């Protein structure tokens, strides 16, 4: 059930991002100031956007996996209270 919930959230976020991206691109195409040439440095420094997205997705996936495993292990434990022997006076 948790996997279905995580998948539904992931699909929802993906679809929302896709709609926002297409609306932004549509509005940007209508703006005359945004259609001018832009200065780009000759040497690109730092990680690419793809690398940043891959790292963020990996960290998010690892966090989700840790939460899922934690919930699964807590649900699979027996609910009985552990009895311990105690010496009486």
PyMOL Python script that loads the backbone (N, CA, C, O; Angstrom):
from pymol import cmd

cmd.read_pdbstr("""\
ATOM      1  N   UNK A   1       0.816  -1.177   0.000  1.00  0.00           N
ATOM      2  CA  UNK A   1       0.000   0.000   0.000  1.00  0.00           C
ATOM      3  C   UNK A   1       0.874   1.260   0.000  1.00  0.00           C
ATOM      4  O   UNK A   1       0.553   2.262  -0.638  1.00  0.00           O
ATOM      5  N   UNK A   2       1.985   1.175   0.735  1.00  0.00           N
ATOM      6  CA  UNK A   2       2.899   2.311   0.773  1.00  0.00           C
ATOM      7  C   UNK A   2       3.524   2.554  -0.596  1.00  0.00           C
ATOM      8  O   UNK A   2       3.702   3.701  -1.006  1.00  0.00           O
ATOM      9  N   UNK A   3       3.857   1.481  -1.298  1.00  0.00           N
ATOM     10  CA  UNK A   3       4.436   1.627  -2.639  1.00  0.00           C
ATOM     11  C   UNK A   3       3.440   2.282  -3.592  1.00  0.00           C
ATOM     12  O   UNK A   3       3.822   3.101  -4.428  1.00  0.00           O
ATOM     13  N   UNK A   4       2.175   1.923  -3.467  1.00  0.00           N
ATOM     14  CA  UNK A   4       1.144   2.530  -4.313  1.00  0.00           C
ATOM     15  C   UNK A   4       1.020   4.012  -3.994  1.00  0.00           C
ATOM     16  O   UNK A   4       0.887   4.838  -4.897  1.00  0.00           O
ATOM     17  N   UNK A   5       1.065   4.350  -2.702  1.00  0.00           N
ATOM     18  CA  UNK A   5       0.987   5.750  -2.292  1.00  0.00           C
ATOM     19  C   UNK A   5       2.177   6.543  -2.819  1.00  0.00           C
ATOM     20  O   UNK A   5       2.006   7.641  -3.350  1.00  0.00           O
ATOM     21  N   UNK A   6       3.379   5.994  -2.677  1.00  0.00           N
ATOM     22  CA  UNK A   6       4.574   6.677  -3.183  1.00  0.00           C
ATOM     23  C   UNK A   6       4.533   6.816  -4.703  1.00  0.00           C
ATOM     24  O   UNK A   6       4.935   7.847  -5.244  1.00  0.00           O
ATOM     25  N   UNK A   7       4.052   5.792  -5.389  1.00  0.00           N
ATOM     26  CA  UNK A   7       3.943   5.857  -6.848  1.00  0.00           C
ATOM     27  C   UNK A   7       2.929   6.921  -7.258  1.00  0.00           C
ATOM     28  O   UNK A   7       3.160   7.659  -8.216  1.00  0.00           O
ATOM     29  N   UNK A   8       1.815   7.004  -6.547  1.00  0.00           N
ATOM     30  CA  UNK A   8       0.797   8.012  -6.867  1.00  0.00           C
ATOM     31  C   UNK A   8       1.332   9.421  -6.649  1.00  0.00           C
ATOM     32  O   UNK A   8       1.073  10.315  -7.455  1.00  0.00           O
ATOM     33  N   UNK A   9       2.076   9.625  -5.567  1.00  0.00           N
ATOM     34  CA  UNK A   9       2.676  10.935  -5.312  1.00  0.00           C
ATOM     35  C   UNK A   9       3.693  11.259  -6.399  1.00  0.00           C
ATOM     36  O   UNK A   9       3.734  12.386  -6.891  1.00  0.00           O
ATOM     37  N   UNK A  10       4.512  10.281  -6.778  1.00  0.00           N
ATOM     38  CA  UNK A  10       5.505  10.501  -7.829  1.00  0.00           C
ATOM     39  C   UNK A  10       4.876  10.860  -9.156  1.00  0.00           C
ATOM     40  O   UNK A  10       5.342  11.771  -9.839  1.00  0.00           O
ATOM     41  N   UNK A  11       3.826  10.158  -9.527  1.00  0.00           N
ATOM     42  CA  UNK A  11       3.145  10.448 -10.795  1.00  0.00           C
ATOM     43  C   UNK A  11       2.493  11.827 -10.730  1.00  0.00           C
ATOM     44  O   UNK A  11       2.525  12.577 -11.706  1.00  0.00           O
ATOM     45  N   UNK A  12       1.908  12.160  -9.592  1.00  0.00           N
ATOM     46  CA  UNK A  12       1.287  13.473  -9.436  1.00  0.00           C
ATOM     47  C   UNK A  12       2.290  14.606  -9.554  1.00  0.00           C
ATOM     48  O   UNK A  12       2.027  15.612 -10.212  1.00  0.00           O
ATOM     49  N   UNK A  13       3.432  14.443  -8.919  1.00  0.00           N
ATOM     50  CA  UNK A  13       4.475  15.460  -8.995  1.00  0.00           C
ATOM     51  C   UNK A  13       5.001  15.575 -10.423  1.00  0.00           C
ATOM     52  O   UNK A  13       5.245  16.681 -10.906  1.00  0.00           O
ATOM     53  N   UNK A  14       5.175  14.445 -11.099  1.00  0.00           N
ATOM     54  CA  UNK A  14       5.653  14.460 -12.484  1.00  0.00           C
ATOM     55  C   UNK A  14       4.665  15.198 -13.392  1.00  0.00           C
ATOM     56  O   UNK A  14       5.061  16.046 -14.192  1.00  0.00           O
ATOM     57  N   UNK A  15       3.378  14.868 -13.261  1.00  0.00           N
ATOM     58  CA  UNK A  15       2.369  15.510 -14.103  1.00  0.00           C
ATOM     59  C   UNK A  15       2.272  17.006 -13.813  1.00  0.00           C
ATOM     60  O   UNK A  15       2.152  17.810 -14.738  1.00  0.00           O
ATOM     61  N   UNK A  16       2.322  17.380 -12.545  1.00  0.00           N
ATOM     62  CA  UNK A  16       2.276  18.793 -12.185  1.00  0.00           C
ATOM     63  C   UNK A  16       3.477  19.534 -12.769  1.00  0.00           C
ATOM     64  O   UNK A  16       3.330  20.631 -13.308  1.00  0.00           O
ATOM     65  N   UNK A  17       4.650  18.943 -12.665  1.00  0.00           N
ATOM     66  CA  UNK A  17       5.844  19.557 -13.236  1.00  0.00           C
ATOM     67  C   UNK A  17       5.754  19.687 -14.743  1.00  0.00           C
ATOM     68  O   UNK A  17       6.188  20.690 -15.311  1.00  0.00           O
ATOM     69  N   UNK A  18       5.193  18.680 -15.391  1.00  0.00           N
ATOM     70  CA  UNK A  18       5.052  18.723 -16.844  1.00  0.00           C
ATOM     71  C   UNK A  18       4.101  19.837 -17.274  1.00  0.00           C
ATOM     72  O   UNK A  18       4.373  20.547 -18.243  1.00  0.00           O
ATOM     73  N   UNK A  19       2.988  19.993 -16.558  1.00  0.00           N
ATOM     74  CA  UNK A  19       2.030  21.046 -16.893  1.00  0.00           C
ATOM     75  C   UNK A  19       2.619  22.433 -16.635  1.00  0.00           C
ATOM     76  O   UNK A  19       2.424  23.351 -17.432  1.00  0.00           O
ATOM     77  N   UNK A  20       3.331  22.583 -15.534  1.00  0.00           N
ATOM     78  CA  UNK A  20       3.955  23.874 -15.232  1.00  0.00           C
ATOM     79  C   UNK A  20       5.003  24.211 -16.279  1.00  0.00           C
ATOM     80  O   UNK A  20       5.106  25.360 -16.711  1.00  0.00           O
ATOM     81  N   UNK A  21       5.788  23.207 -16.693  1.00  0.00           N
ATOM     82  CA  UNK A  21       6.823  23.429 -17.692  1.00  0.00           C
ATOM     83  C   UNK A  21       6.219  23.839 -19.031  1.00  0.00           C
ATOM     84  O   UNK A  21       6.724  24.751 -19.686  1.00  0.00           O
ATOM     85  N   UNK A  22       5.150  23.177 -19.439  1.00  0.00           N
ATOM     86  CA  UNK A  22       4.546  23.526 -20.733  1.00  0.00           C
ATOM     87  C   UNK A  22       3.889  24.905 -20.678  1.00  0.00           C
ATOM     88  O   UNK A  22       3.961  25.661 -21.647  1.00  0.00           O
ATOM     89  N   UNK A  23       3.246  25.241 -19.549  1.00  0.00           N
ATOM     90  CA  UNK A  23       2.643  26.569 -19.424  1.00  0.00           C
ATOM     91  C   UNK A  23       3.722  27.646 -19.410  1.00  0.00           C
ATOM     92  O   UNK A  23       3.551  28.708 -20.008  1.00  0.00           O
ATOM     93  N   UNK A  24       4.826  27.373 -18.733  1.00  0.00           N
ATOM     94  CA  UNK A  24       5.926  28.334 -18.684  1.00  0.00           C
ATOM     95  C   UNK A  24       6.533  28.535 -20.075  1.00  0.00           C
ATOM     96  O   UNK A  24       6.826  29.664 -20.468  1.00  0.00           O
ATOM     97  N   UNK A  25       6.719  27.452 -20.811  1.00  0.00           N
ATOM     98  CA  UNK A  25       7.273  27.565 -22.157  1.00  0.00           C
ATOM     99  C   UNK A  25       6.328  28.313 -23.084  1.00  0.00           C
ATOM    100  O   UNK A  25       6.772  29.087 -23.932  1.00  0.00           O
ATOM    101  N   UNK A  26       5.037  28.087 -22.929  1.00  0.00           N
ATOM    102  CA  UNK A  26       4.045  28.778 -23.761  1.00  0.00           C
ATOM    103  C   UNK A  26       4.062  30.275 -23.474  1.00  0.00           C
ATOM    104  O   UNK A  26       4.045  31.083 -24.402  1.00  0.00           O
ATOM    105  N   UNK A  27       4.096  30.648 -22.206  1.00  0.00           N
ATOM    106  CA  UNK A  27       4.128  32.067 -21.850  1.00  0.00           C
ATOM    107  C   UNK A  27       5.453  32.711 -22.246  1.00  0.00           C
ATOM    108  O   UNK A  27       5.482  33.871 -22.656  1.00  0.00           O
ATOM    109  N   UNK A  28       6.537  31.971 -22.126  1.00  0.00           N
ATOM    110  CA  UNK A  28       7.845  32.512 -22.485  1.00  0.00           C
ATOM    111  C   UNK A  28       7.937  32.765 -23.988  1.00  0.00           C
ATOM    112  O   UNK A  28       8.607  33.706 -24.415  1.00  0.00           O
ATOM    113  N   UNK A  29       7.279  31.946 -24.787  1.00  0.00           N
ATOM    114  CA  UNK A  29       7.323  32.149 -26.236  1.00  0.00           C
ATOM    115  C   UNK A  29       6.582  33.417 -26.645  1.00  0.00           C
ATOM    116  O   UNK A  29       6.845  33.965 -27.716  1.00  0.00           O
ATOM    117  N   UNK A  30       5.668  33.886 -25.819  1.00  0.00           N
ATOM    118  CA  UNK A  30       4.912  35.095 -26.115  1.00  0.00           C
ATOM    119  C   UNK A  30       5.600  36.366 -25.623  1.00  0.00           C
ATOM    120  O   UNK A  30       5.184  37.470 -25.975  1.00  0.00           O
ATOM    121  N   UNK A  31       6.657  36.218 -24.806  1.00  0.00           N
ATOM    122  CA  UNK A  31       7.350  37.376 -24.246  1.00  0.00           C
ATOM    123  C   UNK A  31       8.494  37.775 -25.169  1.00  0.00           C
ATOM    124  O   UNK A  31       9.384  36.972 -25.448  1.00  0.00           O
ATOM    125  N   UNK A  32       8.468  39.021 -25.644  1.00  0.00           N
ATOM    126  CA  UNK A  32       9.481  39.466 -26.601  1.00  0.00           C
ATOM    127  C   UNK A  32      10.856  39.612 -25.955  1.00  0.00           C
ATOM    128  O   UNK A  32      11.868  39.413 -26.627  1.00  0.00           O
ATOM    129  N   UNK A  33      10.917  39.950 -24.688  1.00  0.00           N
ATOM    130  CA  UNK A  33      12.210  40.109 -24.027  1.00  0.00           C
ATOM    131  C   UNK A  33      12.932  38.779 -23.848  1.00  0.00           C
ATOM    132  O   UNK A  33      14.162  38.739 -23.819  1.00  0.00           O
ATOM    133  N   UNK A  34      12.186  37.708 -23.730  1.00  0.00           N
ATOM    134  CA  UNK A  34      12.801  36.402 -23.519  1.00  0.00           C
ATOM    135  C   UNK A  34      13.323  35.780 -24.807  1.00  0.00           C
ATOM    136  O   UNK A  34      14.050  34.788 -24.752  1.00  0.00           O
ATOM    137  N   UNK A  35      12.974  36.332 -25.957  1.00  0.00           N
ATOM    138  CA  UNK A  35      13.409  35.768 -27.227  1.00  0.00           C
ATOM    139  C   UNK A  35      14.711  36.396 -27.730  1.00  0.00           C
ATOM    140  O   UNK A  35      15.109  36.149 -28.869  1.00  0.00           O
ATOM    141  N   UNK A  36      15.374  37.199 -26.908  1.00  0.00           N
ATOM    142  CA  UNK A  36      16.649  37.801 -27.290  1.00  0.00           C
ATOM    143  C   UNK A  36      17.770  36.807 -27.045  1.00  0.00           C
ATOM    144  O   UNK A  36      17.608  35.852 -26.284  1.00  0.00           O
ATOM    145  N   UNK A  37      18.922  37.035 -27.700  1.00  0.00           N
ATOM    146  CA  UNK A  37      20.066  36.158 -27.478  1.00  0.00           C
ATOM    147  C   UNK A  37      20.621  36.400 -26.082  1.00  0.00           C
ATOM    148  O   UNK A  37      20.592  37.522 -25.575  1.00  0.00           O
ATOM    149  N   UNK A  38      21.109  35.370 -25.487  1.00  0.00           N
ATOM    150  CA  UNK A  38      21.593  35.415 -24.116  1.00  0.00           C
ATOM    151  C   UNK A  38      23.093  35.130 -24.119  1.00  0.00           C
ATOM    152  O   UNK A  38      23.573  34.269 -24.857  1.00  0.00           O
ATOM    153  N   UNK A  39      23.816  35.859 -23.291  1.00  0.00           N
ATOM    154  CA  UNK A  39      25.250  35.625 -23.145  1.00  0.00           C
ATOM    155  C   UNK A  39      25.463  34.309 -22.413  1.00  0.00           C
ATOM    156  O   UNK A  39      24.870  34.072 -21.361  1.00  0.00           O
ATOM    157  N   UNK A  40      26.296  33.471 -22.964  1.00  0.00           N
ATOM    158  CA  UNK A  40      26.658  32.217 -22.320  1.00  0.00           C
ATOM    159  C   UNK A  40      28.171  32.167 -22.185  1.00  0.00           C
ATOM    160  O   UNK A  40      28.879  32.465 -23.147  1.00  0.00           O
ATOM    161  N   UNK A  41      28.679  31.806 -21.034  1.00  0.00           N
ATOM    162  CA  UNK A  41      30.131  31.725 -20.876  1.00  0.00           C
ATOM    163  C   UNK A  41      30.712  30.626 -21.762  1.00  0.00           C
ATOM    164  O   UNK A  41      30.056  29.622 -22.042  1.00  0.00           O
ATOM    165  N   UNK A  42      31.939  30.834 -22.192  1.00  0.00           N
ATOM    166  CA  UNK A  42      32.593  29.870 -23.079  1.00  0.00           C
ATOM    167  C   UNK A  42      32.884  28.559 -22.359  1.00  0.00           C
ATOM    168  O   UNK A  42      32.798  27.485 -22.954  1.00  0.00           O
ATOM    169  N   UNK A  43      33.230  28.651 -21.077  1.00  0.00           N
ATOM    170  CA  UNK A  43      33.559  27.448 -20.308  1.00  0.00           C
ATOM    171  C   UNK A  43      32.504  27.243 -19.230  1.00  0.00           C
ATOM    172  O   UNK A  43      32.318  28.077 -18.344  1.00  0.00           O
ATOM    173  N   UNK A  44      31.830  26.124 -19.331  1.00  0.00           N
ATOM    174  CA  UNK A  44      30.803  25.797 -18.351  1.00  0.00           C
ATOM    175  C   UNK A  44      31.468  25.206 -17.118  1.00  0.00           C
ATOM    176  O   UNK A  44      32.244  24.257 -17.225  1.00  0.00           O
ATOM    177  N   UNK A  45      31.171  25.757 -15.952  1.00  0.00           N
ATOM    178  CA  UNK A  45      31.736  25.204 -14.726  1.00  0.00           C
ATOM    179  C   UNK A  45      30.612  24.691 -13.848  1.00  0.00           C
ATOM    180  O   UNK A  45      29.513  25.244 -13.853  1.00  0.00           O
ATOM    181  N   UNK A  46      30.879  23.655 -13.108  1.00  0.00           N
ATOM    182  CA  UNK A  46      29.881  23.081 -12.216  1.00  0.00           C
ATOM    183  C   UNK A  46      29.136  21.932 -12.868  1.00  0.00           C
ATOM    184  O   UNK A  46      29.281  21.679 -14.064  1.00  0.00           O
ATOM    185  N   UNK A  47      28.340  21.241 -12.068  1.00  0.00           N
ATOM    186  CA  UNK A  47      27.612  20.080 -12.595  1.00  0.00           C
ATOM    187  C   UNK A  47      26.476  20.501 -13.523  1.00  0.00           C
ATOM    188  O   UNK A  47      25.932  21.599 -13.408  1.00  0.00           O
ATOM    189  N   UNK A  48      26.137  19.613 -14.432  1.00  0.00           N
ATOM    190  CA  UNK A  48      25.039  19.901 -15.356  1.00  0.00           C
ATOM    191  C   UNK A  48      23.705  19.735 -14.639  1.00  0.00           C
ATOM    192  O   UNK A  48      23.644  19.180 -13.542  1.00  0.00           O
ATOM    193  N   UNK A  49      22.655  20.212 -15.259  1.00  0.00           N
ATOM    194  CA  UNK A  49      21.314  20.106 -14.679  1.00  0.00           C
ATOM    195  C   UNK A  49      20.908  18.650 -14.536  1.00  0.00           C
ATOM    196  O   UNK A  49      20.277  18.265 -13.551  1.00  0.00           O
ATOM    197  N   UNK A  50      21.270  17.848 -15.516  1.00  0.00           N
ATOM    198  CA  UNK A  50      20.937  16.421 -15.472  1.00  0.00           C
ATOM    199  C   UNK A  50      21.598  15.755 -14.269  1.00  0.00           C
ATOM    200  O   UNK A  50      20.982  14.920 -13.606  1.00  0.00           O
ATOM    201  N   UNK A  51      22.844  16.118 -13.984  1.00  0.00           N
ATOM    202  CA  UNK A  51      23.558  15.541 -12.851  1.00  0.00           C
ATOM    203  C   UNK A  51      22.888  15.936 -11.540  1.00  0.00           C
ATOM    204  O   UNK A  51      22.748  15.109 -10.639  1.00  0.00           O
ATOM    205  N   UNK A  52      22.476  17.188 -11.431  1.00  0.00           N
ATOM    206  CA  UNK A  52      21.813  17.655 -10.216  1.00  0.00           C
ATOM    207  C   UNK A  52      20.476  16.932 -10.029  1.00  0.00           C
ATOM    208  O   UNK A  52      20.144  16.513  -8.920  1.00  0.00           O
ATOM    209  N   UNK A  53      19.707  16.786 -11.121  1.00  0.00           N
ATOM    210  CA  UNK A  53      18.425  16.089 -11.027  1.00  0.00           C
ATOM    211  C   UNK A  53      18.628  14.623 -10.663  1.00  0.00           C
ATOM    212  O   UNK A  53      17.852  14.067  -9.885  1.00  0.00           O
ATOM    213  N   UNK A  54      19.650  13.996 -11.211  1.00  0.00           N
ATOM    214  CA  UNK A  54      19.934  12.608 -10.896  1.00  0.00           C
ATOM    215  C   UNK A  54      20.312  12.446  -9.428  1.00  0.00           C
ATOM    216  O   UNK A  54      19.862  11.509  -8.770  1.00  0.00           O
ATOM    217  N   UNK A  55      21.134  13.351  -8.916  1.00  0.00           N
ATOM    218  CA  UNK A  55      21.535  13.285  -7.511  1.00  0.00           C
ATOM    219  C   UNK A  55      20.336  13.516  -6.592  1.00  0.00           C
ATOM    220  O   UNK A  55      20.172  12.805  -5.600  1.00  0.00           O
ATOM    221  N   UNK A  56      19.505  14.496  -6.909  1.00  0.00           N
ATOM    222  CA  UNK A  56      18.327  14.770  -6.080  1.00  0.00           C
ATOM    223  C   UNK A  56      17.361  13.585  -6.100  1.00  0.00           C
ATOM    224  O   UNK A  56      16.799  13.220  -5.067  1.00  0.00           O
ATOM    225  N   UNK A  57      17.172  12.992  -7.265  1.00  0.00           N
ATOM    226  CA  UNK A  57      16.303  11.817  -7.358  1.00  0.00           C
ATOM    227  C   UNK A  57      16.850  10.634  -6.584  1.00  0.00           C
ATOM    228  O   UNK A  57      16.092   9.891  -5.961  1.00  0.00           O
ATOM    229  N   UNK A  58      18.158  10.456  -6.620  1.00  0.00           N
ATOM    230  CA  UNK A  58      18.780   9.356  -5.878  1.00  0.00           C
ATOM    231  C   UNK A  58      18.627   9.552  -4.377  1.00  0.00           C
ATOM    232  O   UNK A  58      18.317   8.609  -3.649  1.00  0.00           O
ATOM    233  N   UNK A  59      18.845  10.778  -3.918  1.00  0.00           N
ATOM    234  CA  UNK A  59      18.705  11.051  -2.485  1.00  0.00           C
ATOM    235  C   UNK A  59      17.251  10.873  -2.045  1.00  0.00           C
ATOM    236  O   UNK A  59      16.984  10.295  -0.992  1.00  0.00           O
ATOM    237  N   UNK A  60      16.323  11.367  -2.848  1.00  0.00           N
ATOM    238  CA  UNK A  60      14.905  11.194  -2.531  1.00  0.00           C
ATOM    239  C   UNK A  60      14.489   9.737  -2.543  1.00  0.00           C
ATOM    240  O   UNK A  60      13.727   9.293  -1.684  1.00  0.00           O
ATOM    241  N   UNK A  61      14.989   8.997  -3.512  1.00  0.00           N
ATOM    242  CA  UNK A  61      14.670   7.572  -3.576  1.00  0.00           C
ATOM    243  C   UNK A  61      15.239   6.803  -2.398  1.00  0.00           C
ATOM    244  O   UNK A  61      14.582   5.913  -1.858  1.00  0.00           O
ATOM    245  N   UNK A  62      16.457   7.141  -1.995  1.00  0.00           N
ATOM    246  CA  UNK A  62      17.065   6.481  -0.841  1.00  0.00           C
ATOM    247  C   UNK A  62      16.285   6.801   0.429  1.00  0.00           C
ATOM    248  O   UNK A  62      16.067   5.918   1.259  1.00  0.00           O
ATOM    249  N   UNK A  63      15.862   8.053   0.588  1.00  0.00           N
ATOM    250  CA  UNK A  63      15.081   8.432   1.767  1.00  0.00           C
ATOM    251  C   UNK A  63      13.742   7.700   1.778  1.00  0.00           C
ATOM    252  O   UNK A  63      13.304   7.220   2.823  1.00  0.00           O
ATOM    253  N   UNK A  64      13.095   7.616   0.623  1.00  0.00           N
ATOM    254  CA  UNK A  64      11.832   6.890   0.540  1.00  0.00           C
ATOM    255  C   UNK A  64      11.991   5.412   0.846  1.00  0.00           C
ATOM    256  O   UNK A  64      11.142   4.813   1.506  1.00  0.00           O
ATOM    257  N   UNK A  65      13.078   4.826   0.365  1.00  0.00           N
ATOM    258  CA  UNK A  65      13.340   3.418   0.631  1.00  0.00           C
ATOM    259  C   UNK A  65      13.584   3.183   2.113  1.00  0.00           C
ATOM    260  O   UNK A  65      13.104   2.197   2.672  1.00  0.00           O
ATOM    261  N   UNK A  66      14.328   4.083   2.756  1.00  0.00           N
ATOM    262  CA  UNK A  66      14.587   3.936   4.184  1.00  0.00           C
ATOM    263  C   UNK A  66      13.287   4.043   4.988  1.00  0.00           C
ATOM    264  O   UNK A  66      13.082   3.283   5.935  1.00  0.00           O
ATOM    265  N   UNK A  67      12.420   4.971   4.620  1.00  0.00           N
ATOM    266  CA  UNK A  67      11.136   5.102   5.309  1.00  0.00           C
ATOM    267  C   UNK A  67      10.292   3.850   5.092  1.00  0.00           C
ATOM    268  O   UNK A  67       9.678   3.342   6.030  1.00  0.00           O
ATOM    269  N   UNK A  68      10.263   3.356   3.859  1.00  0.00           N
ATOM    270  CA  UNK A  68       9.468   2.166   3.557  1.00  0.00           C
ATOM    271  C   UNK A  68       9.981   0.951   4.325  1.00  0.00           C
ATOM    272  O   UNK A  68       9.185   0.181   4.861  1.00  0.00           O
ATOM    273  N   UNK A  69      11.291   0.772   4.386  1.00  0.00           N
ATOM    274  CA  UNK A  69      11.852  -0.363   5.122  1.00  0.00           C
ATOM    275  C   UNK A  69      11.609  -0.222   6.625  1.00  0.00           C
ATOM    276  O   UNK A  69      11.343  -1.212   7.306  1.00  0.00           O
ATOM    277  N   UNK A  70      11.699   0.980   7.132  1.00  0.00           N
ATOM    278  CA  UNK A  70      11.438   1.206   8.551  1.00  0.00           C
ATOM    279  C   UNK A  70       9.991   0.874   8.901  1.00  0.00           C
ATOM    280  O   UNK A  70       9.723   0.218   9.907  1.00  0.00           O
ATOM    281  N   UNK A  71       9.065   1.330   8.067  1.00  0.00           N
ATOM    282  CA  UNK A  71       7.653   1.018   8.316  1.00  0.00           C
ATOM    283  C   UNK A  71       7.383  -0.481   8.197  1.00  0.00           C
ATOM    284  O   UNK A  71       6.644  -1.052   8.999  1.00  0.00           O
ATOM    285  N   UNK A  72       7.978  -1.101   7.207  1.00  0.00           N
ATOM    286  CA  UNK A  72       7.759  -2.534   7.010  1.00  0.00           C
ATOM    287  C   UNK A  72       8.314  -3.332   8.190  1.00  0.00           C
ATOM    288  O   UNK A  72       7.682  -4.288   8.639  1.00  0.00           O
ATOM    289  N   UNK A  73       9.484  -2.952   8.695  1.00  0.00           N
ATOM    290  CA  UNK A  73      10.057  -3.694   9.820  1.00  0.00           C
ATOM    291  C   UNK A  73       9.265  -3.458  11.100  1.00  0.00           C
ATOM    292  O   UNK A  73       9.129  -4.371  11.915  1.00  0.00           O
ATOM    293  N   UNK A  74       8.740  -2.253  11.290  1.00  0.00           N
ATOM    294  CA  UNK A  74       7.955  -1.996  12.503  1.00  0.00           C
ATOM    295  C   UNK A  74       6.607  -2.707  12.441  1.00  0.00           C
ATOM    296  O   UNK A  74       6.081  -3.112  13.477  1.00  0.00           O
ATOM    297  N   UNK A  75       6.044  -2.864  11.260  1.00  0.00           N
ATOM    298  CA  UNK A  75       4.775  -3.562  11.135  1.00  0.00           C
ATOM    299  C   UNK A  75       4.926  -5.074  11.217  1.00  0.00           C
ATOM    300  O   UNK A  75       3.974  -5.773  11.565  1.00  0.00           O
ATOM    301  N   UNK A  76       6.102  -5.583  10.903  1.00  0.00           N
ATOM    302  CA  UNK A  76       6.304  -7.030  10.911  1.00  0.00           C
ATOM    303  C   UNK A  76       6.698  -7.561  12.284  1.00  0.00           C
ATOM    304  O   UNK A  76       6.672  -8.775  12.486  1.00  0.00           O
ATOM    305  N   UNK A  77       7.053  -6.720  13.218  1.00  0.00           N
ATOM    306  CA  UNK A  77       7.423  -7.168  14.573  1.00  0.00           C
ATOM    307  C   UNK A  77       6.183  -7.648  15.311  1.00  0.00           C
ATOM    308  O   UNK A  77       5.080  -7.142  15.106  1.00  0.00           O
ATOM    309  N   UNK A  78       6.390  -8.637  16.173  1.00  0.00           N
ATOM    310  CA  UNK A  78       5.234  -9.092  16.969  1.00  0.00           C
ATOM    311  C   UNK A  78       4.791  -7.997  17.947  1.00  0.00           C
ATOM    312  O   UNK A  78       5.607  -7.216  18.436  1.00  0.00           O
ATOM    313  N   UNK A  79       3.523  -7.959  18.212  1.00  0.00           N
ATOM    314  CA  UNK A  79       2.960  -6.908  19.056  1.00  0.00           C
ATOM    315  C   UNK A  79       2.988  -7.290  20.547  1.00  0.00           C
ATOM    316  O   UNK A  79       2.634  -6.474  21.398  1.00  0.00           O
ATOM    317  N   UNK A  80       3.402  -8.511  20.861  1.00  0.00           N
ATOM    318  CA  UNK A  80       3.413  -8.940  22.260  1.00  0.00           C
ATOM    319  C   UNK A  80       4.454  -8.180  23.047  1.00  0.00           C
ATOM    320  O   UNK A  80       5.515  -7.821  22.537  1.00  0.00           O
ATOM    321  N   UNK A  81       4.127  -7.949  24.287  1.00  0.00           N
ATOM    322  CA  UNK A  81       5.064  -7.291  25.178  1.00  0.00           C
ATOM    323  C   UNK A  81       6.050  -8.333  25.687  1.00  0.00           C
ATOM    324  O   UNK A  81       5.654  -9.434  26.069  1.00  0.00           O
ATOM    325  N   UNK A  82       7.284  -8.000  25.693  1.00  0.00           N
ATOM    326  CA  UNK A  82       8.321  -8.933  26.124  1.00  0.00           C
ATOM    327  C   UNK A  82       8.290  -9.040  27.648  1.00  0.00           C
ATOM    328  O   UNK A  82       8.387  -8.041  28.360  1.00  0.00           O
ATOM    329  N   UNK A  83       8.156 -10.257  28.122  1.00  0.00           N
ATOM    330  CA  UNK A  83       8.141 -10.456  29.581  1.00  0.00           C
ATOM    331  C   UNK A  83       9.571 -10.679  30.048  1.00  0.00           C
ATOM    332  O   UNK A  83      10.326 -11.438  29.440  1.00  0.00           O
ATOM    333  N   UNK A  84       9.921 -10.023  31.109  1.00  0.00           N
ATOM    334  CA  UNK A  84      11.264 -10.188  31.667  1.00  0.00           C
ATOM    335  C   UNK A  84      11.141 -10.730  33.078  1.00  0.00           C
ATOM    336  O   UNK A  84      10.211 -10.391  33.809  1.00  0.00           O
ATOM    337  N   UNK A  85      12.070 -11.559  33.444  1.00  0.00           N
ATOM    338  CA  UNK A  85      12.074 -12.137  34.786  1.00  0.00           C
ATOM    339  C   UNK A  85      12.679 -11.128  35.743  1.00  0.00           C
ATOM    340  O   UNK A  85      13.729 -10.543  35.478  1.00  0.00           O
ATOM    341  N   UNK A  86      11.991 -10.936  36.866  1.00  0.00           N
ATOM    342  CA  UNK A  86      12.502 -10.024  37.883  1.00  0.00           C
ATOM    343  C   UNK A  86      12.521 -10.751  39.225  1.00  0.00           C
ATOM    344  O   UNK A  86      11.583 -11.449  39.611  1.00  0.00           O
ATOM    345  N   UNK A  87      13.605 -10.553  39.889  1.00  0.00           N
ATOM    346  CA  UNK A  87      13.714 -11.159  41.223  1.00  0.00           C
ATOM    347  C   UNK A  87      12.911 -10.351  42.220  1.00  0.00           C
ATOM    348  O   UNK A  87      12.957  -9.121  42.212  1.00  0.00           O
ATOM    349  N   UNK A  88      12.177 -11.034  43.073  1.00  0.00           N
ATOM    350  CA  UNK A  88      11.400 -10.344  44.117  1.00  0.00           C
ATOM    351  C   UNK A  88      12.141 -10.464  45.431  1.00  0.00           C
ATOM    352  O   UNK A  88      12.933 -11.388  45.616  1.00  0.00           O
ATOM    353  N   UNK A  89      11.898  -9.564  46.321  1.00  0.00           N
ATOM    354  CA  UNK A  89      12.599  -9.550  47.619  1.00  0.00           C
ATOM    355  C   UNK A  89      12.221 -10.714  48.440  1.00  0.00           C
ATOM    356  O   UNK A  89      12.711 -10.866  49.559  1.00  0.00           O
TER     357      UNK A  89
END
""", "prot")
cmd.dss("prot")
cmd.show_as("cartoon", "prot")
cmd.util.cbc("prot")
cmd.orient("prot")
